[in-house]
Amino acid sequence: MNKLTIEERAKILHLLCEGMSIRAITRLTGASKNTVSKLLVDAGKACAAYHDANVRNVKAARVQVDEIWSFTYAKQKNVASAKDAPEGAGDTWTWTAIDADSKMILSYLVGGRDSEYAMEFMDDLASRLVHRVQLTSDGHKAYLEAVEGAFGCDVDYAQLVKMYGPTITAPGRYSPAECTGIRKRTVEGRPDADHVSTSYVERQNLTMRMHMRRFTRLTNAFSKKVENHAHAVALHMMYYNFVRIHKTLRVTPAMAAGVSDRLWDIADIALLVEAAEAKPAKRGPYKKNSN
């Protein structure tokens, strides 16, 4: 079987990171669908491992968190009647935490929207920070216990609760409700009211929808497996943090946060994949030949 070169891998990964569908990539590059899918899986694993190991001891001051909705295989209301629906089918939520100053994604998690995932997400976020931070979330109740469990009283935490008016739209048509007002609620510590905001993390949600085809609404570009959804998210976060220059900061978020001292290229992500492949597989226990 022919092995893709670093340049070929970099091109495919770049197209994935810029929001192109797998089938479109196969038409442009000549690579098979299975090849592109496997590269996405391998890159997702490598990126997740790098993020977990290296996005540590971040000196953030203000952090915003949010969840973004998508679905796997079928929308939740259709899972019961879907044919051969895999485990994890239905609503899929991606939790994200962004440093409001460097715009770096500090932590992310793909899964449900319940308290168990909230606690796992907050525990991971807390483990990556150096100093006490001001934290802002929306009014999702699962955050209350999760933040207390992860930070205790060592956090300045507030919720930005949005109030929505009635949604007037035709039956079966998607239309977001109109936000009619907001309310800032202090939960723990002494958060600065001027910085109680979720604007940056919500803008990052838009970036995710634009750069990951499977997040695009009202299309057939959805994930068939929740594992592949998570791999796509990991690849996007690596690209966003280390490769893509932020227009306002003029550097990548990772450079602004002090996590990286250089500008990455998409080929560097391809090299991560190659390095992961080169690692020797773990050997099983020695078995003495009985003959």
Backbone bond lengths (Angstrom), bond angles and torsions (degrees), N, CA, C in turn:
res aa  C-N    CA-C-N  psi(-1)  N-CA   C-N-CA  omega(-1)  CA-C   N-CA-C  phi
1 M - - - 1.459 - - 1.525 109.86 -
2 N 1.315 117.82 133.73 1.450 122.62 179.89 1.525 110.54 -70.70
3 K 1.328 115.26 136.49 1.458 120.86 179.68 1.517 109.53 -100.20
4 L 1.316 116.44 135.32 1.461 120.81 179.62 1.519 110.21 -67.31
5 T 1.321 116.32 141.33 1.459 120.68 174.21 1.531 109.38 -75.57
6 I 1.327 115.11 168.26 1.465 119.89 177.18 1.526 110.00 -60.08
7 E 1.327 116.78 -40.53 1.463 120.58 -179.56 1.530 110.94 -64.32
8 E 1.328 117.39 -40.78 1.465 120.85 179.33 1.523 110.85 -67.61
9 R 1.315 116.08 -41.34 1.466 119.55 177.43 1.527 110.91 -63.80
10 A 1.318 115.65 -43.20 1.466 120.08 -179.46 1.527 110.91 -60.95
11 K 1.324 117.00 -40.83 1.462 120.41 -179.71 1.520 110.92 -64.17
12 I 1.336 116.60 -45.33 1.470 120.23 179.59 1.522 110.86 -63.94
13 L 1.321 116.54 -43.73 1.469 120.24 179.99 1.523 110.96 -63.93
14 H 1.323 116.42 -38.41 1.466 119.64 179.14 1.520 110.96 -63.93
15 L 1.321 116.81 -41.65 1.458 120.43 178.30 1.524 110.97 -64.84
16 L 1.324 117.17 -39.47 1.469 120.71 176.41 1.525 110.58 -62.48
17 C 1.322 116.39 -43.20 1.468 120.97 -177.68 1.526 112.74 -68.96
18 E 1.318 116.84 -22.76 1.461 120.56 -179.99 1.520 112.54 -95.77
19 G 1.334 117.02 12.54 1.454 120.25 169.89 1.509 116.53 92.95
20 M 1.327 117.67 13.71 1.468 119.27 -179.20 1.527 109.96 -85.39
21 S 1.325 116.82 144.39 1.453 121.27 -179.50 1.522 110.79 -74.55
22 I 1.330 116.01 159.85 1.461 120.86 -178.90 1.521 111.04 -61.88
23 R 1.332 117.49 -42.86 1.462 119.96 -179.19 1.529 111.59 -65.23
24 A 1.312 117.33 -37.97 1.465 120.13 177.56 1.521 110.71 -64.97
25 I 1.327 116.88 -38.00 1.464 120.87 178.82 1.522 110.75 -64.43
26 T 1.330 116.21 -39.57 1.470 118.85 178.59 1.529 110.62 -63.29
27 R 1.323 116.84 -36.27 1.463 119.40 179.65 1.530 111.77 -70.03
28 L 1.330 116.72 -35.06 1.461 120.33 -177.40 1.522 113.21 -80.58
29 T 1.316 116.85 -36.34 1.464 120.62 -173.18 1.521 113.78 -100.66
30 G 1.331 117.04 -21.22 1.457 119.60 -175.67 1.504 113.91 84.96
31 A 1.340 117.42 -4.75 1.468 121.12 177.13 1.524 109.20 -73.10
32 S 1.319 116.59 150.92 1.456 120.37 179.81 1.524 110.57 -74.09
33 K 1.309 115.74 160.21 1.464 120.77 178.05 1.517 110.92 -60.87
34 N 1.324 116.86 -41.36 1.466 120.34 179.43 1.520 111.45 -63.72
35 T 1.334 116.59 -36.77 1.464 120.50 179.31 1.520 110.88 -64.74
36 V 1.330 116.07 -45.50 1.467 120.16 179.37 1.523 110.49 -64.87
37 S 1.327 117.29 -42.84 1.461 121.26 -179.61 1.524 111.21 -63.07
38 K 1.335 116.50 -42.78 1.464 120.00 179.82 1.522 110.89 -65.83
39 L 1.334 116.71 -39.13 1.459 119.55 178.21 1.521 110.69 -63.90
40 L 1.325 117.12 -38.88 1.460 120.54 177.04 1.522 110.64 -60.92
41 V 1.318 117.13 -44.38 1.469 121.28 179.50 1.526 110.52 -63.24
42 D 1.332 116.82 -48.09 1.466 120.66 -178.69 1.530 111.20 -63.65
43 A 1.335 116.35 -41.16 1.461 119.93 179.82 1.526 110.87 -67.91
44 G 1.331 116.52 -39.57 1.459 119.73 178.35 1.515 112.15 -60.60
45 K 1.332 116.19 -43.20 1.465 120.14 178.94 1.528 111.39 -64.74
46 A 1.334 116.42 -43.60 1.457 120.50 -179.29 1.526 111.70 -65.77
47 C 1.335 116.51 -40.72 1.467 121.09 -179.61 1.524 111.45 -68.06
48 A 1.336 116.23 -41.22 1.465 119.79 178.65 1.525 110.85 -62.94
49 A 1.332 116.45 -40.86 1.456 120.46 179.74 1.527 111.02 -66.23
50 Y 1.347 116.84 -40.78 1.463 119.93 179.65 1.526 111.06 -66.26
51 H 1.329 116.61 -43.86 1.466 120.55 178.88 1.525 110.18 -60.28
52 D 1.318 116.25 -45.65 1.466 120.23 -177.28 1.518 111.37 -62.14
53 A 1.324 117.16 -37.59 1.457 120.65 -175.81 1.527 113.24 -83.15
54 N 1.330 118.15 -30.17 1.465 120.73 -169.03 1.525 115.85 -111.19
55 V 1.313 118.49 -22.47 1.466 119.35 177.17 1.527 107.53 -86.24
56 R 1.314 114.30 78.67 1.456 123.20 -176.27 1.524 109.85 -136.23
57 N 1.334 115.47 157.14 1.471 121.56 176.32 1.533 112.00 54.21
58 V 1.325 115.63 43.83 1.467 121.17 -179.54 1.527 109.52 -81.12
59 K 1.316 115.92 131.99 1.464 121.35 -177.42 1.522 110.53 -93.14
60 A 1.308 116.33 61.01 1.462 121.75 178.94 1.522 110.16 -83.73
61 A 1.327 116.18 152.68 1.463 121.67 178.10 1.523 111.54 -112.58
62 R 1.342 116.14 -36.65 1.461 121.03 -178.69 1.525 109.19 -130.56
63 V 1.313 116.25 125.43 1.459 121.61 -177.29 1.524 109.21 -124.66
64 Q 1.327 115.62 136.14 1.466 121.84 176.00 1.521 108.89 -117.03
65 V 1.329 116.96 139.00 1.460 121.27 -179.08 1.526 110.03 -126.97
66 D 1.333 114.92 152.51 1.457 120.17 -179.65 1.520 108.72 -162.63
67 E 1.327 116.66 172.22 1.461 122.69 175.87 1.528 107.39 -127.57
68 I 1.327 116.51 141.88 1.455 121.73 178.84 1.518 108.75 -121.57
69 W 1.337 115.98 135.03 1.462 121.75 -174.69 1.522 111.89 -90.14
70 S 1.321 114.34 145.97 1.466 122.64 167.71 1.533 105.23 -155.24
71 F 1.307 118.04 -171.90 1.455 118.82 176.51 1.519 110.22 -144.01
72 T 1.323 115.40 156.83 1.456 122.67 -179.90 1.523 109.85 -116.82
73 Y 1.312 116.28 128.53 1.471 125.53 176.26 1.528 112.78 70.48
74 A 1.343 116.56 -52.50 1.471 121.47 179.39 1.517 108.71 -155.89
75 K 1.320 116.27 154.52 1.455 118.98 174.72 1.529 109.49 -65.34
76 Q 1.313 115.19 154.46 1.458 120.20 -172.04 1.522 112.92 -54.83
77 K 1.313 117.56 -38.77 1.460 121.08 -177.40 1.527 112.36 -69.11
78 N 1.348 116.63 -17.90 1.462 120.46 -177.50 1.526 113.62 -104.93
79 V 1.335 117.55 -2.11 1.466 120.26 -176.04 1.519 111.90 -62.09
80 A 1.326 116.96 -42.01 1.464 120.55 -176.44 1.523 112.34 -60.29
81 S 1.315 117.50 -33.39 1.465 121.16 -178.41 1.527 113.22 -99.38
82 A 1.343 117.27 -1.25 1.468 120.88 -178.85 1.524 110.41 -74.02
83 K 1.311 116.52 145.56 1.453 122.19 -179.56 1.528 110.70 -82.98
84 D 1.334 115.86 125.62 1.466 122.55 176.95 1.523 112.54 54.03
85 A 1.316 116.16 44.07 1.471 119.77 178.66 1.530 109.77 -65.23
86 P 1.335 118.79 127.93 1.468 121.26 -179.07 1.523 111.82 -77.17
87 E 1.303 115.94 168.91 1.461 120.37 174.91 1.526 109.37 -63.71
88 G 1.307 116.94 134.72 1.460 121.04 -178.07 1.507 113.95 93.99
89 A 1.352 117.21 0.64 1.460 120.15 178.82 1.524 110.24 -66.80
90 G 1.320 116.33 150.84 1.461 121.69 179.10 1.515 111.88 108.82
91 D 1.320 116.56 -153.87 1.463 121.74 -177.61 1.526 111.00 -57.94
92 T 1.322 115.99 133.48 1.463 122.52 177.92 1.522 107.80 -130.99
93 W 1.313 115.72 122.16 1.464 120.74 -176.66 1.521 110.29 -110.86
94 T 1.312 116.21 140.68 1.462 122.12 176.40 1.522 108.49 -115.36
95 W 1.323 115.79 116.27 1.464 122.46 178.92 1.526 108.34 -88.44
96 T 1.315 117.79 134.06 1.460 121.48 179.96 1.520 110.77 -134.60
97 A 1.320 115.24 145.59 1.467 122.10 175.31 1.516 107.92 -128.21
98 I 1.324 117.53 125.09 1.462 121.91 -176.08 1.529 110.12 -120.41
99 D 1.319 115.52 140.01 1.457 122.43 172.15 1.528 107.17 -76.78
100 A 1.317 117.04 117.72 1.461 120.87 -174.00 1.520 112.71 -65.01
101 D 1.332 118.48 -21.86 1.464 121.15 -178.30 1.525 112.30 -91.48
102 S 1.325 117.44 -49.93 1.468 120.40 -178.49 1.523 112.41 -88.23
103 K 1.328 117.10 -12.99 1.468 123.75 -177.45 1.536 112.36 64.96
104 M 1.324 117.19 21.64 1.457 120.66 179.68 1.522 110.68 -86.13
105 I 1.322 116.64 137.69 1.455 121.36 172.97 1.524 107.34 -77.20
106 L 1.300 116.62 113.53 1.463 121.59 -175.80 1.516 112.22 -85.97
107 S 1.320 115.99 -35.77 1.459 120.34 -177.26 1.516 109.00 -151.05
108 Y 1.335 115.77 149.48 1.462 120.76 176.06 1.519 108.67 -151.55
109 L 1.316 115.53 155.71 1.462 121.05 -177.85 1.516 108.98 -154.40
110 V 1.318 117.46 133.92 1.456 123.57 178.04 1.518 109.29 -106.73
111 G 1.324 117.01 130.27 1.463 120.36 179.15 1.511 112.09 167.57
112 G 1.328 115.65 -141.48 1.454 121.31 179.05 1.516 111.86 -86.05
113 R 1.322 115.87 -174.16 1.471 120.76 -178.18 1.530 111.00 -118.33
114 D 1.311 116.89 21.97 1.461 120.59 -176.76 1.528 110.96 -91.47
115 S 1.337 115.30 -178.96 1.465 121.19 -175.23 1.524 112.76 -65.86
116 E 1.337 117.21 -30.85 1.461 120.12 179.99 1.531 111.08 -63.53
117 Y 1.322 116.21 -45.29 1.462 119.61 177.45 1.523 111.07 -68.92
118 A 1.318 117.43 -35.74 1.460 120.78 178.25 1.526 111.13 -61.03
119 M 1.334 116.93 -42.19 1.458 120.54 179.89 1.528 111.52 -67.92
120 E 1.338 116.85 -41.58 1.465 119.77 177.62 1.522 110.77 -62.59
121 F 1.323 116.37 -41.18 1.458 121.57 -179.90 1.525 111.32 -64.27
122 M 1.318 116.99 -47.07 1.464 120.56 -178.60 1.523 112.41 -69.08
123 D 1.318 117.59 -36.51 1.468 120.17 176.17 1.522 110.43 -61.41
124 D 1.332 116.13 -41.39 1.464 119.90 179.31 1.522 110.83 -66.51
125 L 1.339 117.06 -43.05 1.461 120.48 179.44 1.524 110.69 -60.91
126 A 1.316 117.32 -47.31 1.464 121.26 -178.22 1.524 111.70 -60.34
127 S 1.330 116.97 -34.50 1.464 120.74 -177.55 1.531 112.38 -70.79
128 R 1.321 117.87 -13.65 1.468 121.60 -176.24 1.527 113.13 -100.79
129 L 1.314 117.83 -3.70 1.461 121.64 -174.78 1.525 111.21 -103.93
130 V 1.323 115.24 150.51 1.465 121.14 179.26 1.519 111.09 -96.35
131 H 1.339 116.42 -48.28 1.450 121.42 -171.99 1.531 111.46 -107.49
132 R 1.302 115.06 169.29 1.459 122.34 169.63 1.525 108.37 -62.55
133 V 1.313 117.25 136.80 1.465 121.09 -176.46 1.517 110.82 -124.46
134 Q 1.321 114.65 160.69 1.458 120.42 166.70 1.518 107.15 -92.87
135 L 1.315 115.83 124.57 1.459 122.17 -174.61 1.519 109.80 -116.32
136 T 1.330 115.85 134.54 1.467 121.23 177.29 1.515 109.38 -127.48
137 S 1.319 116.28 132.98 1.461 122.04 174.79 1.525 108.78 -131.27
138 D 1.325 115.68 175.97 1.457 119.02 171.11 1.532 108.62 -81.02
139 G 1.310 117.61 -167.89 1.461 120.58 -175.18 1.514 115.16 -86.07
140 H 1.325 118.55 13.64 1.464 121.58 -179.88 1.530 110.00 -59.90
141 K 1.334 116.80 123.09 1.470 121.38 -172.72 1.527 113.19 -64.73
142 A 1.325 117.43 -26.48 1.467 120.17 -178.15 1.524 112.27 -62.18
143 Y 1.337 117.23 -23.21 1.464 119.89 179.97 1.524 112.29 -67.90
144 L 1.312 118.17 -31.68 1.457 120.79 -172.17 1.530 111.94 -58.06
145 E 1.319 116.74 -54.83 1.463 120.72 179.60 1.524 111.37 -69.19
146 A 1.338 116.41 -36.92 1.461 120.46 -177.43 1.526 111.85 -65.31
147 V 1.331 117.71 -43.02 1.461 121.55 179.98 1.524 110.31 -67.25
148 E 1.308 117.00 -41.80 1.468 120.18 178.70 1.523 110.78 -63.05
149 G 1.326 116.28 -41.41 1.454 119.28 -179.47 1.513 113.27 -68.15
150 A 1.337 117.38 -34.71 1.465 121.07 -176.82 1.526 113.07 -84.83
151 F 1.338 117.45 -37.73 1.465 121.38 -173.53 1.524 113.50 -111.03
152 G 1.332 117.86 -21.37 1.454 119.85 -173.22 1.516 110.29 64.87
153 C 1.330 116.03 -130.77 1.471 119.47 177.38 1.523 111.94 -97.12
154 D 1.342 116.99 3.99 1.462 121.33 -176.85 1.532 110.96 -89.26
155 V 1.336 116.38 53.75 1.459 121.06 179.47 1.527 108.37 -161.51
156 D 1.321 115.52 149.18 1.463 121.59 171.82 1.523 106.45 -105.39
157 Y 1.320 115.56 100.94 1.459 120.72 -168.13 1.517 111.60 -117.42
158 A 1.327 115.23 132.55 1.460 121.16 176.65 1.524 108.90 -138.68
159 Q 1.320 115.22 154.02 1.457 121.46 175.50 1.520 109.52 -112.10
160 L 1.334 114.59 138.69 1.458 121.42 174.73 1.524 106.65 -104.45
161 V 1.307 116.22 104.37 1.458 121.64 -175.68 1.521 109.16 -96.65
162 K 1.328 115.75 121.91 1.461 120.80 179.99 1.520 110.39 -97.00
163 M 1.318 115.79 141.86 1.463 121.93 177.69 1.522 108.57 -110.69
164 Y 1.328 115.60 133.47 1.456 121.16 -174.17 1.518 111.40 -117.79
165 G 1.310 114.63 146.85 1.454 120.90 174.93 1.509 110.53 -86.90
166 P 1.319 117.79 178.24 1.473 120.95 179.76 1.526 111.22 -67.47
167 T 1.330 115.03 145.95 1.461 121.06 177.32 1.522 109.15 -91.49
168 I 1.312 116.29 116.98 1.462 121.41 -179.99 1.526 107.73 -108.62
169 T 1.303 116.61 106.47 1.461 121.07 -177.78 1.517 109.91 -154.98
170 A 1.319 116.58 165.91 1.459 120.69 179.10 1.519 109.86 -70.59
171 P 1.333 117.85 148.58 1.465 121.16 179.76 1.528 111.43 -57.72
172 G 1.352 115.05 134.13 1.454 120.04 178.31 1.513 114.62 82.60
173 R 1.333 118.00 -0.70 1.461 120.56 179.90 1.512 110.06 -103.49
174 Y 1.341 116.16 141.29 1.462 120.78 179.07 1.522 110.08 -84.77
175 S 1.325 115.55 131.05 1.453 121.13 174.20 1.523 108.32 -156.12
176 P 1.320 118.83 121.77 1.457 120.25 -178.97 1.523 111.65 -67.76
177 A 1.324 115.52 146.87 1.460 120.35 178.15 1.526 110.47 -70.51
178 E 1.316 116.28 152.50 1.459 120.97 -179.62 1.517 110.06 -83.30
179 C 1.350 115.78 129.78 1.464 121.00 177.13 1.527 108.81 -76.61
180 T 1.327 116.45 121.18 1.463 121.25 -176.65 1.525 113.52 -101.31
181 G 1.322 116.87 -8.15 1.458 119.57 179.60 1.514 111.60 172.85
182 I 1.346 116.40 168.48 1.460 121.82 177.99 1.524 109.52 -132.97
183 R 1.332 113.98 158.16 1.470 119.85 177.09 1.519 108.02 -138.66
184 K 1.339 116.92 127.34 1.458 121.94 179.25 1.527 109.16 -95.82
185 R 1.330 115.21 126.70 1.464 119.83 -175.54 1.526 109.84 -126.51
186 T 1.332 116.45 118.68 1.460 121.10 176.89 1.523 109.72 -75.97
187 V 1.332 116.21 129.88 1.465 121.30 -179.36 1.519 111.48 -108.89
188 E 1.328 117.39 -42.76 1.464 121.97 -177.26 1.510 109.69 -147.71
189 G 1.345 116.97 142.88 1.450 121.41 176.18 1.516 113.03 72.27
190 R 1.336 114.43 -151.17 1.471 120.96 -177.39 1.528 110.11 -130.68
191 P 1.318 117.68 72.28 1.471 120.14 179.51 1.522 111.45 -68.47
192 D 1.328 115.61 143.48 1.462 122.33 176.82 1.528 107.80 -74.13
193 A 1.317 116.88 118.20 1.461 121.15 -176.03 1.528 112.64 -60.51
194 D 1.338 116.68 -28.98 1.456 120.05 -179.58 1.532 112.47 -67.74
195 H 1.328 116.15 -20.79 1.463 120.73 -178.09 1.522 112.64 -112.22
196 V 1.313 117.11 13.90 1.472 120.44 173.28 1.525 106.53 -81.21
197 S 1.311 115.62 98.13 1.465 121.29 -173.25 1.520 109.90 -155.38
198 T 1.321 115.23 152.33 1.466 121.26 172.50 1.525 110.51 -123.49
199 S 1.317 116.46 20.64 1.463 121.01 -175.03 1.524 112.49 -63.00
200 Y 1.341 117.15 -42.38 1.458 119.91 -176.28 1.531 111.54 -69.45
201 V 1.312 116.68 -42.28 1.460 118.73 -179.10 1.526 110.87 -70.45
202 E 1.322 117.80 -32.47 1.459 120.29 176.29 1.528 110.85 -70.82
203 R 1.318 117.08 -33.88 1.474 119.79 174.31 1.526 110.29 -66.76
204 Q 1.322 116.05 -34.86 1.459 119.62 176.13 1.532 111.05 -65.71
205 N 1.333 116.74 -32.75 1.467 119.60 174.94 1.531 110.85 -59.60
206 L 1.321 116.48 -40.42 1.463 119.93 177.37 1.525 110.49 -64.81
207 T 1.320 117.05 -41.26 1.462 120.78 177.76 1.521 110.56 -59.63
208 M 1.319 117.19 -40.40 1.460 120.78 178.71 1.528 110.71 -63.87
209 R 1.304 117.48 -42.52 1.468 120.29 179.48 1.528 111.41 -66.34
210 M 1.322 117.77 -31.36 1.451 120.87 -179.05 1.530 112.11 -80.14
211 H 1.331 117.13 -30.49 1.464 121.17 -173.94 1.527 113.94 -99.87
212 M 1.310 118.08 -11.50 1.462 120.40 176.87 1.519 108.65 -121.92
213 R 1.323 115.61 113.53 1.467 120.95 -173.55 1.518 111.81 -58.49
214 R 1.316 117.04 -33.88 1.461 120.56 -175.80 1.525 112.80 -72.96
215 F 1.321 117.94 -6.96 1.463 121.44 176.56 1.537 112.09 -95.26
216 T 1.334 116.97 -9.37 1.455 120.14 -176.63 1.524 111.36 -66.77
217 R 1.305 117.41 129.56 1.460 121.71 -178.13 1.534 111.89 -75.31
218 L 1.333 115.07 154.77 1.460 123.56 171.69 1.531 112.75 57.29
219 T 1.322 116.45 39.06 1.466 121.56 175.06 1.523 107.77 -137.30
220 N 1.327 116.54 177.94 1.463 120.75 174.50 1.522 111.38 -95.71
221 A 1.337 116.97 15.54 1.466 121.52 -178.32 1.523 110.66 -90.93
222 F 1.319 116.60 66.51 1.454 120.15 179.69 1.516 109.62 -118.01
223 S 1.325 116.33 162.38 1.454 121.27 -179.91 1.519 110.39 -74.84
224 K 1.322 115.05 141.32 1.462 119.97 175.91 1.523 111.38 -92.22
225 K 1.343 116.26 -24.74 1.463 121.98 178.57 1.523 108.63 -129.60
226 V 1.322 116.62 138.10 1.455 119.46 -178.79 1.525 110.73 -67.25
227 E 1.355 117.52 -28.52 1.462 120.17 177.89 1.522 110.90 -63.81
228 N 1.339 116.74 -43.25 1.464 119.71 178.56 1.526 111.76 -66.83
229 H 1.326 115.70 -32.73 1.456 120.32 175.68 1.532 109.74 -60.63
230 A 1.321 116.25 -45.03 1.463 120.97 179.83 1.526 111.14 -65.89
231 H 1.329 117.65 -37.03 1.468 120.32 177.97 1.527 110.71 -65.08
232 A 1.325 117.24 -40.59 1.460 120.72 178.47 1.523 110.82 -63.66
233 V 1.317 116.97 -39.07 1.464 121.26 178.39 1.530 110.23 -64.59
234 A 1.324 117.20 -44.27 1.473 121.02 -179.80 1.524 111.09 -61.31
235 L 1.337 116.79 -42.41 1.464 120.53 178.41 1.527 110.62 -63.91
236 H 1.327 116.88 -43.35 1.461 120.05 179.72 1.526 111.14 -61.83
237 M 1.326 117.46 -43.82 1.460 120.48 -177.87 1.522 111.36 -63.06
238 M 1.323 115.94 -38.05 1.468 119.73 178.32 1.526 110.14 -65.72
239 Y 1.309 115.56 -44.78 1.468 120.76 179.22 1.526 110.57 -63.00
240 Y 1.321 116.90 -45.97 1.465 121.33 -177.89 1.523 111.20 -64.94
241 N 1.323 117.72 -43.37 1.459 121.59 -175.39 1.525 113.47 -74.83
242 F 1.333 117.49 -39.63 1.463 120.88 -167.67 1.525 115.32 -112.24
243 V 1.342 118.19 -22.79 1.464 120.36 -172.64 1.523 112.64 -109.45
244 R 1.304 116.71 -45.91 1.471 121.77 -172.61 1.530 110.65 -79.95
245 I 1.319 116.83 121.51 1.466 121.49 -179.85 1.523 108.98 -75.25
246 H 1.324 115.95 128.88 1.455 121.11 178.21 1.522 109.50 -75.07
247 K 1.318 117.43 129.83 1.463 121.14 -173.56 1.518 112.88 -62.22
248 T 1.323 117.31 -36.38 1.465 120.34 -178.86 1.524 111.87 -79.14
249 L 1.332 116.68 -42.50 1.463 121.12 -175.55 1.525 112.57 -80.04
250 R 1.347 117.58 -24.13 1.467 123.61 -177.94 1.529 112.86 69.46
251 V 1.318 116.81 6.95 1.465 122.88 173.37 1.518 107.32 -138.26
252 T 1.314 117.24 174.44 1.458 118.99 176.12 1.523 109.47 -76.85
253 P 1.327 118.35 156.04 1.465 120.24 176.25 1.522 113.49 -56.37
254 A 1.330 117.47 -36.90 1.465 120.26 179.95 1.523 111.14 -64.47
255 M 1.332 117.36 -37.03 1.460 120.80 177.23 1.525 110.40 -69.69
256 A 1.327 116.53 -40.51 1.465 120.47 179.56 1.524 111.49 -65.05
257 A 1.325 116.84 -31.96 1.466 121.24 -179.50 1.518 112.80 -85.47
258 G 1.330 117.47 -6.68 1.462 120.68 -179.05 1.512 113.81 80.58
259 V 1.335 116.96 13.13 1.466 120.60 179.27 1.521 110.80 -83.72
260 S 1.331 117.45 -29.18 1.461 122.39 179.29 1.522 109.13 -129.33
261 D 1.331 115.61 144.50 1.464 120.00 178.91 1.517 112.35 -104.51
262 R 1.336 117.52 10.76 1.452 120.34 -178.68 1.521 110.46 -149.47
263 L 1.325 114.30 163.40 1.453 120.71 175.63 1.523 109.36 -86.21
264 W 1.325 116.15 122.76 1.455 120.47 179.13 1.520 110.11 -80.50
265 D 1.325 114.60 156.26 1.460 122.78 171.54 1.516 108.01 -112.01
266 I 1.325 117.22 157.60 1.462 119.90 179.50 1.529 110.59 -60.46
267 A 1.347 117.09 -27.22 1.463 120.18 177.36 1.524 111.45 -64.81
268 D 1.338 117.29 -26.58 1.467 120.13 177.52 1.524 111.25 -64.99
269 I 1.326 116.53 -34.41 1.462 119.73 175.70 1.520 110.15 -68.35
270 A 1.338 116.36 -39.48 1.462 119.96 176.19 1.516 110.84 -61.64
271 L 1.318 117.20 -35.83 1.462 120.89 177.87 1.528 111.30 -68.22
272 L 1.333 116.79 -33.29 1.469 119.46 175.19 1.525 110.64 -60.78
273 V 1.328 115.73 -41.40 1.465 120.62 178.85 1.522 110.10 -63.05
274 E 1.331 116.10 -45.07 1.464 120.06 -179.46 1.522 111.04 -64.48
275 A 1.325 117.03 -39.10 1.459 120.42 178.96 1.527 111.48 -64.83
276 A 1.328 115.99 -38.15 1.463 119.84 178.27 1.526 111.14 -66.23
277 E 1.325 116.51 -36.23 1.465 120.53 178.58 1.520 111.54 -68.94
278 A 1.339 116.38 -29.74 1.464 120.17 -176.20 1.518 113.16 -78.43
279 K 1.332 116.89 -14.16 1.462 119.51 179.35 1.514 110.33 -65.77
280 P 1.334 117.82 132.84 1.467 119.77 -179.93 1.520 111.36 -66.70
281 A 1.319 115.95 142.19 1.464 120.43 178.68 1.521 109.97 -71.35
282 K 1.335 115.42 148.83 1.460 119.98 178.90 1.524 109.66 -68.17
283 R 1.319 114.88 134.82 1.450 119.34 179.32 1.519 110.34 -84.68
284 G 1.318 115.15 148.22 1.452 119.83 177.67 1.517 110.55 -79.18
285 P 1.319 117.31 175.89 1.475 120.66 -179.72 1.519 111.35 -63.53
286 Y 1.310 115.83 146.11 1.475 121.48 -179.27 1.529 109.46 -70.66
287 K 1.307 114.54 132.49 1.459 119.49 177.75 1.532 108.42 -119.29
288 K 1.296 116.41 123.58 1.458 121.31 -179.11 1.520 110.16 -74.41
289 N 1.309 116.11 134.51 1.457 120.91 178.13 1.512 109.86 -67.35
290 S 1.316 117.39 124.20 1.461 121.86 -175.84 1.535 112.68 -86.11
291 N 1.338 116.29 -5.72 1.478 118.54 -179.42 1.525 111.45 -77.12
